[in-house]
Amino acid sequence: NSDHLEEQAMEIEAMQAVFMDDFNLISNDPGTFKIKLVPELGGENYVGISMVIRYTPMYPDDVPNICFVDAVNIPEDDIISLTQMIYDKAPDFLGMAMVYNL
């Protein structure tokens, strides 16, 4: 559906603008990208993780595929909990660009 592709392209453009150097476009077909998520403050308690988003053909009417990679100082159990929280919240945003809200 061209409406879905247009919404996906617009969201990718917006994510590039918001996350700049922390945004990495992996593929346009299907839309797949990685966002590096780190707190503003570094220091010895540094943590970080990257979220990989892969659009489904019907996104945003479907939930995108989401996984977390490149974790730094984040236990596996916390990554599993974070993934579950994301998938629990995603249906609230069906029909609209949701990646930033997640």
Backbone as CSV, one residue per row, in Angstrom:
resi,resn,N_x,N_y,N_z,CA_x,CA_y,CA_z,C_x,C_y,C_z
1,ASN,0.848,-1.183,0.000,0.000,0.000,0.000,0.886,1.237,0.000
2,SER,0.673,2.143,-0.916,1.536,3.321,-1.034,1.382,4.262,0.159
3,ASP,0.196,4.283,0.788,0.027,5.113,1.992,0.943,4.629,3.108
4,HIS,1.036,3.310,3.267,1.913,2.755,4.300,3.371,3.101,4.004
5,LEU,3.780,2.942,2.747,5.168,3.237,2.379,5.483,4.707,2.583
6,GLU,4.531,5.567,2.269,4.739,7.004,2.454,4.892,7.343,3.936
7,GLU,4.043,6.764,4.778,4.154,7.009,6.219,5.468,6.481,6.767
8,GLN,5.897,5.323,6.277,7.164,4.756,6.719,8.328,5.669,6.332
9,ALA,8.320,6.160,5.102,9.392,7.048,4.635,9.429,8.342,5.442
10,MET,8.250,8.881,5.754,8.194,10.119,6.542,8.721,9.877,7.957
11,GLU,8.391,8.728,8.554,8.882,8.460,9.900,10.394,8.247,9.897
12,ILE,10.914,7.554,8.891,12.368,7.371,8.804,13.055,8.726,8.719
13,GLU,12.527,9.617,7.906,13.104,10.964,7.777,13.067,11.698,9.116
14,ALA,11.965,11.587,9.829,11.849,12.244,11.134,12.831,11.650,12.140
15,MET,12.974,10.325,12.144,13.906,9.678,13.077,15.343,10.082,12.780
16,GLN,15.684,10.226,11.487,17.022,10.694,11.116,17.267,12.092,11.671
17,ALA,16.266,12.962,11.590,16.397,14.335,12.075,16.533,14.380,13.595
18,VAL,15.791,13.539,14.295,15.806,13.549,15.762,17.088,12.922,16.303
19,PHE,17.468,11.763,15.770,18.571,11.011,16.354,19.916,11.235,15.666
20,MET,19.935,11.900,14.536,21.128,12.260,13.783,22.178,11.152,13.757
21,ASP,23.322,11.352,14.435,24.423,10.385,14.376,24.082,9.057,15.051
22,ASP,23.046,9.039,15.885,22.649,7.807,16.562,21.633,7.003,15.737
23,PHE,21.362,7.468,14.518,20.435,6.801,13.605,21.227,6.132,12.498
24,ASN,20.891,4.883,12.172,21.565,4.173,11.096,20.513,3.471,10.236
25,LEU,20.327,3.925,9.012,19.393,3.290,8.083,20.037,2.013,7.561
26,ILE,19.386,0.894,7.780,19.912,-0.398,7.343,19.366,-0.766,5.972
27,SER,18.067,-0.507,5.749,17.434,-0.873,4.478,16.195,-0.008,4.257
28,ASN,15.906,0.265,2.991,14.666,0.961,2.652,13.539,0.004,2.312
29,ASP,13.864,-1.261,2.044,12.844,-2.202,1.587,13.059,-3.568,2.211
30,PRO,12.400,-3.893,3.301,11.492,-2.992,4.030,12.284,-2.017,4.892
31,GLY,11.620,-0.955,5.307,12.273,0.045,6.149,12.834,-0.611,7.406
32,THR,14.153,-0.543,7.551,14.831,-1.126,8.702,15.896,-0.151,9.153
33,PHE,15.898,0.160,10.446,16.896,1.084,10.944,17.244,0.787,12.385
34,LYS,18.381,1.339,12.812,18.878,1.136,14.167,19.059,2.494,14.820
35,ILE,18.608,2.600,16.063,18.757,3.830,16.837,19.559,3.503,18.087
36,LYS,20.658,4.219,18.282,21.490,4.043,19.465,20.887,4.863,20.601
37,LEU,20.610,4.197,21.714,19.980,4.845,22.862,20.963,4.859,24.026
38,VAL,21.428,6.047,24.377,22.341,6.198,25.508,21.930,7.411,26.322
39,PRO,22.128,7.360,27.647,21.835,8.539,28.459,22.777,9.678,28.096
40,GLU,22.368,10.891,28.390,23.198,12.058,28.092,24.524,12.033,28.858
41,LEU,24.484,11.529,30.084,25.685,11.527,30.913,26.423,10.214,30.764
42,GLY,27.739,10.296,30.620,28.557,9.086,30.526,29.013,8.672,31.909
43,GLY,30.313,8.606,32.105,30.845,8.259,33.415,31.023,6.770,33.577
44,GLU,31.334,6.364,34.798,31.655,4.955,35.026,30.419,4.058,35.077
45,ASN,29.233,4.626,35.219,28.004,3.841,35.210,27.368,3.836,33.823
46,TYR,28.182,3.939,32.799,27.714,4.042,31.426,26.879,2.824,31.031
47,VAL,25.727,3.086,30.443,24.891,2.042,29.850,24.470,2.504,28.462
48,GLY,24.082,1.565,27.649,23.594,1.922,26.325,23.042,0.689,25.636
49,ILE,22.235,0.928,24.631,21.642,-0.158,23.853,21.178,0.430,22.524
50,SER,21.078,-0.408,21.532,20.524,0.019,20.249,19.245,-0.758,19.980
51,MET,18.279,-0.046,19.419,16.996,-0.642,19.068,16.932,-0.741,17.546
52,VAL,16.664,-1.950,17.040,16.524,-2.163,15.601,15.037,-2.307,15.297
53,ILE,14.563,-1.482,14.371,13.161,-1.477,13.977,13.077,-1.915,12.524
54,ARG,12.199,-2.878,12.251,11.963,-3.319,10.873,10.464,-3.250,10.624
55,TYR,10.090,-2.398,9.687,8.676,-2.238,9.380,8.088,-3.495,8.746
56,THR,6.831,-3.764,9.068,6.066,-4.775,8.359,5.426,-4.080,7.156
57,PRO,4.959,-4.814,6.146,4.355,-4.159,4.978,3.163,-3.264,5.332
58,MET,2.435,-3.583,6.383,1.236,-2.823,6.750,1.495,-1.773,7.843
59,TYR,2.756,-1.625,8.294,3.040,-0.600,9.306,2.647,0.767,8.761
60,PRO,1.983,1.618,9.519,1.764,1.611,10.965,0.474,0.933,11.440
61,ASP,-0.203,0.214,10.565,-1.396,-0.511,11.008,-1.035,-1.842,11.674
62,ASP,0.226,-2.238,11.564,0.787,-3.387,12.276,1.922,-2.889,13.167
63,VAL,2.229,-3.663,14.174,3.377,-3.357,15.043,4.648,-3.731,14.282
64,PRO,5.685,-2.877,14.302,6.939,-3.226,13.624,7.673,-4.323,14.402
65,ASN,8.623,-4.961,13.744,9.506,-5.902,14.422,10.576,-5.091,15.144
66,ILE,10.785,-5.375,16.414,11.722,-4.605,17.226,12.613,-5.564,17.993
67,CYS,13.903,-5.283,17.987,14.814,-6.042,18.832,15.893,-5.094,19.347
68,PHE,16.575,-5.532,20.377,17.633,-4.734,20.986,18.968,-5.432,20.787
69,VAL,19.987,-4.636,20.438,21.327,-5.159,20.175,22.351,-4.222,20.801
70,ASP,23.593,-4.664,20.815,24.721,-3.825,21.259,24.542,-3.305,22.681
71,ALA,24.028,-4.129,23.569,23.815,-3.696,24.955,25.152,-3.523,25.676
72,VAL,25.249,-2.452,26.445,26.431,-2.176,27.269,25.961,-2.044,28.710
73,ASN,26.414,-2.935,29.562,26.093,-2.916,30.999,24.595,-3.009,31.286
74,ILE,23.874,-3.761,30.451,22.445,-4.004,30.670,22.251,-5.519,30.698
75,PRO,21.765,-6.064,31.826,21.575,-7.511,31.928,20.533,-8.032,30.935
76,GLU,20.721,-9.270,30.500,19.822,-9.907,29.536,18.367,-9.897,30.025
77,ASP,18.156,-10.123,31.321,16.792,-10.111,31.861,16.130,-8.749,31.668
78,ASP,16.900,-7.668,31.808,16.353,-6.327,31.603,16.013,-6.090,30.131
79,ILE,16.815,-6.641,29.236,16.540,-6.504,27.800,15.250,-7.248,27.453
80,ILE,15.067,-8.429,28.032,13.836,-9.197,27.797,12.631,-8.406,28.322
81,SER,12.759,-7.828,29.520,11.665,-7.033,30.092,11.362,-5.807,29.230
82,LEU,12.409,-5.147,28.757,12.247,-3.966,27.913,11.527,-4.331,26.612
83,THR,11.928,-5.422,26.011,11.290,-5.871,24.770,9.808,-6.142,25.012
84,GLN,9.489,-6.802,26.107,8.092,-7.111,26.421,7.287,-5.830,26.648
85,MET,7.877,-4.863,27.353,7.194,-3.584,27.589,6.896,-2.873,26.273
86,ILE,7.848,-2.891,25.346,7.663,-2.250,24.041,6.498,-2.906,23.297
87,TYR,6.501,-4.236,23.252,5.436,-4.941,22.532,4.081,-4.809,23.224
88,ASP,4.077,-4.639,24.548,2.814,-4.415,25.259,2.246,-3.034,24.948
89,LYS,3.112,-2.046,24.773,2.691,-0.653,24.549,2.355,-0.367,23.076
90,ALA,3.007,-1.048,22.158,2.871,-0.758,20.726,1.429,-0.749,20.214
91,PRO,0.555,-1.682,20.625,-0.820,-1.652,20.093,-1.571,-0.349,20.384
92,ASP,-1.159,0.380,21.422,-1.790,1.668,21.734,-1.601,2.683,20.609
93,PHE,-0.587,2.478,19.769,-0.232,3.457,18.743,-0.538,2.980,17.328
94,LEU,-1.256,1.867,17.190,-1.570,1.374,15.854,-2.279,2.443,15.029
95,GLY,-1.892,2.537,13.747,-2.500,3.507,12.850,-1.742,4.818,12.783
96,MET,-0.679,4.944,13.588,0.129,6.170,13.565,1.605,5.795,13.677
97,ALA,2.483,6.705,13.262,3.912,6.486,13.435,4.180,6.340,14.936
98,MET,4.819,5.229,15.334,4.916,4.947,16.756,6.318,4.814,17.303
99,VAL,7.325,4.752,16.468,8.667,4.434,16.952,9.140,5.424,18.001
100,TYR,8.962,6.717,17.775,9.434,7.703,18.753,8.724,7.527,20.090
101,ASN,7.439,7.229,20.051,6.681,7.043,21.299,7.110,5.812,22.059
102,LEU,7.589,4.806,21.337,8.010,3.586,22.009,9.351,3.805,22.671
